[in-house]
Amino acid sequence: MNFNLTRFRTLMQREWLQNRWTWLIAVAALPLIALITMPFGTVGIGPSGGSTPATSLMLLPWAMTALVCATIAWLTTLFSAASLARRDAQDRSIEFWLSLPSTHGEHFAAQYLTHALLFPMGALAVGLVLGLPLALTVVVKVLGAASLGAVDWAAVLSGLAGAVPAALLALLVAAVWLAPLVLLIMAASAWLKRLGIPALVVAAIALYNLPLTRGAVRPLWNAYGAGIEQIMQGAIGVFLTSSLPNLKIDGDGLAGVEMSLAQFLAKLGSMLASPLFGLCLLIAAACFWALVERRRRAV
């Protein structure tokens, strides 16, 4: 059966219709709580807080709210991965979905693309929307309402325009880099049901500690974790470098965090050119095949 874009888009729309409220609550809850409680709390800006430019202070909570929302979206995807592969069997809708003219591969591809890429990107957009009133509240609380007139909005928008593409790129790379982890959780849950996660945990601990395997597994796992860390640090670094120059927080500054877009691209390029990335693709492909095979057997 050939790939059909309309059919694939329908499968993605299904994911949105089934998960939209969970996604919106998960992503929007923390910024809304912060916005509601901000007038009653305190904001610490170190000894030189009084002289902090209103423009930089406007950008900090705005940019970080967007990144936090995208991170929450990814954590939500990771926590929900175990239930995704078994969802149709649990709600007894699998016969209906199997009767439609769509392939098993299209089903899981649409599911993963929606949860691992479009959802975090949408969360980033939600964070940018909610981050604006939160940033305005921070500026007013720290510097007073009169300081809003000192905000250079051209610089604010320019800073975000340079930072958002880096965040979107980081989310795209994360969707590929984390595919083995998410698809492995889904495959284990599809085949072993409730025992999937415990079996993965036991297998991971054994492989990480057994003398015969730890020499190979530990370096790979450490390198994989370092890749995740580079993606997160790079996105944060470019955000801060693009939008928050010379801002000092608690007197410590941002030394060691700043990163230009060119440096971020170089790091991502080295990650994607590494043998570990090839191994990630192989593991992701094997897990995807296992998901398709398990669904085929359910026919």
ABEGO torsion letter per residue (X at the ends): XBBBAAAAAAAAAAAAAAAAAAAAAAAAAAAAAAAAAAAABBBBAEAAAAABBAAAAAAAAAAAAAAAAAAAAAAAAAAAAAAAAAAAAAAGAAAAAAABBBBAAAAAAAAAAAAAAAAAAAAAAAAAAAAAAAAAAAAAAAAEAAAAAABBAAAAAAAAAAAAAAAAAAAAAAAAAAAAAAAAAAAAAAAAEAAAAAAAAAAAAAAAABAAAAAAAAAAAAAAAAAAAAAAAAAAAAAAAAABBGBBBGGAEABGABBBAAAAAAAAAAAAABAAAAAAAAAAAAAAAAAAAAAAAAX
